[in-house]
Amino acid sequence: MSKVVLITGGSSGIGKSVGEFLQTKGFKVYGTSRNPDRYPNSKFPIVALDVTKPETISNCVAELLTYESRIDVLLNNAGAGITGPIEEIPDAEIKRNFETNLFGPINMIKAVLPTMRQQNSGLIINVTSIAGYMGLPYRGVYSASKGALELITEAFRMELKGFHINMTNVAPGDFATNIAAGRYHAPALEDSPYKATYGKTLGMMDEHVDSGSDPKQMAEAIYKIIQTKNPKIHYKVGAFMQKFSIVLKRILPDSTYEKLLMNHYKL
């Protein structure tokens, strides 16, 4: 029997690549979007969902269960970028980012758990970020929201062990997607003390995304995880140096690692 996979944010970027790849492997794939009508040519069905609105989460899961009798895999992929000096990012934007990157995935998990518990099986994969392993300058809010999801996963998976439900994190590095276009950018204010350094760092971040890896790497990694009987707690997918930066953070003194980051961002 083909496994049923639900991918949040499956209309573009990593989610789309993963969905199309899994479909070629025989999975029944369903993606989500706030505006499904915009994707009439999607290779798999797109269900309406806004992860910041709990009522749409309930409706999405209920709709999927009218098509299928089960949910085998939830891929919490929907996310939002945010940049800016923390001092200057409006509180509303910080809260909105956490609603998307943290509370949205938590509520998606809560919505599918009754079905997975009834099945006595299931896999939940949370897409985090290598940025979630470190506080990056002018990406602090994003790092914090993704880092929080990493830790929530660690706790959640232990709570679910008795129900034969697995949970894991996949932290991607920079991939060539449209995430930069949808990212919230705090404006570089003319009178801001951060204007010069923030503008320079923002340009570097966009260059990293534009020259990022092929999203198919994420698709292949997700497929391997689904095929794994006992997934690990953490996976990292991306360029060697991006993954190695996590190792360096673990072994270097904090002040040394901070200097490396500041040199990298030319601060």
N, C-alpha and C positions, 0 to 999 in steps of 0.2 A: 504494500500500500504506500502510495506517495506521501511523503511528509508535507504538512501544511506549514508554510512560512509566512509570517506577517512582518513586513518591514516598514517602520515609520520613516517618513521622508523618502519614500521610494520612487519619487517622480524624476529625480535628477541626481547628479553627482555619484557619490559612493553607493547610495541606496539603489539607484537605478542599475549601476554596474553589477552589484551583487545580485539583484533580482533577476536580471537577464542571464547571468552566469548560472545561477541555481536552477533556473527553468530549463536550461540545456541539459542539466543533470537529472531531470525528471521530477523536480519538486513542484508542488502547487504553490505558487507565489502570489501574494497579495501585497501591494504597496499602499501607501497613504499620501494624501496631500490635502491642504486646506481647500484647494480648488481642483477637484478631479476632472472637471469638464475641460480643463486646459490641456489634458493629455489623452486625446482620443486615439492616438496611435501607439500608446504604451503597449509593450509586448506582454504585459500581465495586468490584471485588474487593479485599478486604483480606487481605494475607499476613502471617503471624506473623513478627515481628522485634523484637529488642531490640538497639539499636546498640552497647550496652556489652558484648554477648556475641558474640564472633567466630563461634562455631559457628552461632548463629542467622542471622548475616549470610550465611554460606555456604549454609545451608539455604534461605534466602529467595530468593537468586539462582538456586539450582538448581531450586527449585519454579517460579519464574517462567519459566525456560527450558523446563520441561515443557509450559507452556501456549503459549509463543511461541518462535519460532526466533531472536529477536533482542532486544536492549535498545537503543533509540535514545537515550533521555534518562533520566538519573538526576537527580532533584531531591533533594539532601540537605537536607531540611527539618526533620527531627527535631532538637529542641534542648530545653534546659532553662534556666530562669532561676535566678538565685541572688542574694541580697542579704545585706548585713551588713557590719559593720566587719571589714576583712581580719584584724585582730588576733584577732577573736573567732570567726571561721568555723572549724569543725573541719577539720583536714587532710583527713579522709575525704570531707567534702562538697566541698572544692575539687577533689580528685582525681576525684570522681564527676562533677562538672560538666565537667571536661576530657575525661573518658571519653565523655560524651554529645556535647559540642559540638565536639570536635576529633578525638579518636581514632576515634569512631564514623564520622564522615564519611570520614576517611582509609581506614578499613577497608572501607567501602562502595565507595569508588573502586577500591581494589585488587581487590575482588570482581568488579566489572563490566568492568574493563579487558581481561582476556583475550577476552571476547566482543566488545567494541567494536573491539579490535585486529584480530580475525578478520574483522569486518565492514568494516574500514578506514573506520569512521565512528562518530560518537557525540558526545553533548553531555552534559556534567556541569555542573549548576548548584548552587552551594553557597549556601544561605541563611545569611547572616551577620547583621550588625546595624549600624545607624548608631552604636550604642554601642561597636562594635569599632574605631572610628576615634579614640577618646579614652578616657582613664581617668576614669570617672565615680565620684563619691563613693558609697560603699556599694554600688556595682555593679562594683567593680574586677575581681573574678574573672570575671564575665560578660563585661566588656569585653575582658579578656585572652584568654579562650577564643575569642571571636568574632574578635578581632583576629588571633590566631594562624592561624585558618582563612583569613582574607583573605590573609595572606602565603604560606601553604602553597599556596594557589591560584595565586598569581603564579608561584611556582617550578614547580609541577606542570604548568601549561599549556604552559610552554616545553619541558618534557621530552616532552610528548605531541604536539607539533606534527607530528613526522615520521610519526605514525600516523593523521593526519586526525581526531584527537579534540579537540574544543574543550572548554574549561572556563572558567567565569566565576563571579563573585560577584554576589549580589543582596543588598543591605543594606537591610532594611526599617526604618522608624521605628516609632512606636507604632501598633498596629492593634488594633481591638476584637475581641480573642480571649480565650480562657480561660487564657492563659499565666500570669497572676498567680496563678490558683488552683493551678497545678502548680509554682510557683516555690519553691525552698528559701529560707526566711527564717530567718536567724540570730535567735534570740530577743533582744528588747530587755531585757537583764538589768537588774534594779533597781539593782545596784551598778555598772553599766557607766558609764565616763566618756563613752560615746557615746550614752547613752539618749535624751537630748532631741533631738539633731540627727538621729540615725538614725531615730527614730520619725517625725519631721517629714518627712524625705526619703522614707521608705517610703510615707507617705500620698500624697505628690506623685506617686510612680511609679505607684501604683495608679490615681490619677485620670487620668494620662496614657493608660494602657491603656484605661480605661473610656470615655474620650472620643476614642479613636483612630480612625483612618481605616477605611473599609470594606475587608475583606480582598480584595474583588473587584479592587481596584487592583493587588494583587500578582498575582492570576490573569492580569489583562490584560498586566502587564509580563512575566510568565514566557512567555506565549503569543507576545508580540512577539520575545522573545529566541530562542525555538525557531525562529521563522520567519526569523531573521537568519542570513545566510550566514557572516559572520565576527563573532561577538559580541565586545563590548568586554571588558576585564578586569574592570571594576567598574561596577555599576549601583546607584543609590540610589532607593528608593521610599518616599514618605511626605510629610509636611507640608513646606512650603517652608522654614520656619525650622529644622527638623531637618536637612534636607539642606544648608542654608546654613551650619549650624554647622561642617560639615566644611571648607567654604571658609574660614571665619573662622580655624579652627585652622591652616590652611596659611599665612595671610597675616599673622596677628597675632603679636606677640612672645609667647613661652610664658607669661610672668608675667601679661600682659594677658588672655590667654585663660583662664588659671586663675582670675583674679578674676571674669571673666564667669560661669564655671561656679559659683563659690562664691556669687555674688550670686543666680544663678538658683535654687540650692538653699537659699538663705538660711542659709549657713554662716558 
